[in-house]
Amino acid sequence: MARGIKIASHFCKHVKEIFLYQETERAPMNLDFSSETSNSMFGKSYRGASARPKLGGEASFGHCWRRGGGAYGAQGLEFRFCAVEVPEKWAEFWWVFRRIGLHVPRHFSDWISAHVRRECIMRVIVTEKDAKRNISICNRHEDVRGSSNKGKTVLPALRLIVLILAAGPTVYYLISLYCVVDYFRAVRKLPARNDTFAPPASILKPVRGVDRDAYENFASYCGLNYPEYEMIFAVADLNDPAIPVIERLQRDFPGRQIRLVTSVERLGENNKINSFCRLVKEAKYDLLVMTDTDVRVGRDYLHEVAAPFADPAVGGVTSFYRCTGGGTLAADLDMLGMSTDSAPSALVARKLEGNVQFAFGWTMATTKKHLAEIGGWEAMVNYHSDDFELGNRIARQGYRVELIREPVWMVFPEENLREFLTHELRWSIGLRNVRPSGYAGMILTHGLPWAVLAAVVAGAAGWMGVAAFYLAAYVVLRLSVVWAAGSWGLGDKMVTSRLWLVPFRDAISAVVWFVGFFSDKIKWRGLEYRVKKRMLVPVVHRKHSN
């Protein structure tokens, strides 16, 4: 590629002189402009008689250089930028050009063919003011003869394709904003919850290790305003540090039914689902409520979960969450995930598919009857995404999966950047496996890289207004979606104070999404696996002997 100069028509009106030289002879040919009529491309006419070449032939330009398309380049000449000098009063520009676009008038093209065999230099003298204001640099192909016309067609087409694709995230943000506002407005208009439907419930918690504020998280389930329920914990390792925490809970809340199971049979590769299999067998009640260990709930949590099951068409219940904890930059970035990704994308999918087709791990509720219809947890013991599998299989049976009105609280650790990235990559790999086409389609949901690319492409073409539009559309719509989902919808006031982190979160998410195409290895609760076709395959490290 060579560097070139494209001359805008409003700039060309101020051209004072043009000299054309052959590279070897340096014999000047002066185009003498006057202020008579307006038949030249520069907005002023010139005397054809004085425009005779001095390169060994009697050929006149006549009135052949006409304004075309508002730019010099539209006449078919391709320029390669050589040098720029800006004296005190004048600016001198020298271009090397090679021949000949199809749009050059025939008699001018014939003269070029006859007399300009090598590269020639054209010197244009303009005013300094117009030189600084009206010249834009553009790229041209080195081989002008073979590629000038092709380049003029291909480059604008590529530019248009980029700008069209870059509008994809803008459309997605508009759809997301509509779905978020529509859902939460509908929730606010729902009639008061009917607490008369309150079947006994079993809260099931598989545990491995101790999360931040684990005792406070567990204790929040002990103060629920609900008639009858039990809590059952499953720990596969007798040395697990969570056991003393659970024993303390039993001592502090003697009036609650709290049991601890320490014998968990290994049925498959997913240890969490292995624990669920045992917990379901231990559960006394039909309504099963399963939550992650880093989740904290309010007093009416079980009423919120149980109420949808009054409708026989409902087979599963799940929830969104608000954020608490954190304390590091990485944790703050992680805490934005619900408002930037999970809630908007789930509500868009709900609107497009007509039903929620999955569940979230922070609340998964169903009944023993519905669980048996999909083969129980035993049918999923080797799958990676327990929450997706449960909700998706229930939905495929024709039941609805409902979101509860009141979100739970997710307690985030003081994680570092590496831990955050590891978690995000694990989520991306899991999503690519359970919804490969949807994962690929996420290319049009990452607004930041598209906005930057569109701004660069539009700016290179001199369309500064278009560039500004793409950047402004990203900032305004993206922040609107995040605020509407987090602050307004979920009531998570943390989101408002961290809106400035959204572009950084988006940049990281785009990179992690891309890397997710090329990796299938995850680390989960200290164990390493590969995820292949939604299944967990343990990573075996071979020992090398000397």
Buried (B, 14 or more C-beta within 10 A) or exposed (E): EBEBBBBBBEBBBBBEBBBBBBEEEEEBBBBEBEEEEEBBBBBBBBEBEBBBBBBEEEBBBBBBBEBBEEBBBBBBBBBBBBEEEEEEEBBBBBBBBBBBBEBBBEEBBEBBEEBBEEEBBBBBBBBBEBBEEBBEEBEBBEEBEEBBBEBBEEBEEEBEEBBEBBBBBBEBBBBBBBBBBEBBEEEEEEEEBEBEEBBBBBBBBBBBEBBBBBBEBBBBBBEBEBEEBBBBBBBBBEEBEBBEBBEEBBEEBEEBBBBBBBEBEEBBBBBBBBBBBBBBEEBEBBBBBBBBBBBBBBEBBBBBBBBBBEEEEBBBBBBBBBBBBBEBBBBBBBBBBBBBBBBBBBBBBBBEEEEBBBBBBBBBBBBBEBBEBBEBBBBBBBBBBBBBBBBBBBBEEEBBBBBBBBBBBBBBBEBEBEBBBBBBBBBBBBBBBBBEEEBEEBBBBBBBBBBBBBBEBBBBBEBEEBBEBBBEBBBEBBBBBBBBBBBBBBEBEBBEEBBEBBBBBBBBBBBBBEBBEEBBEBEBEEEEBBBEEBBBBEEEEEEEEE
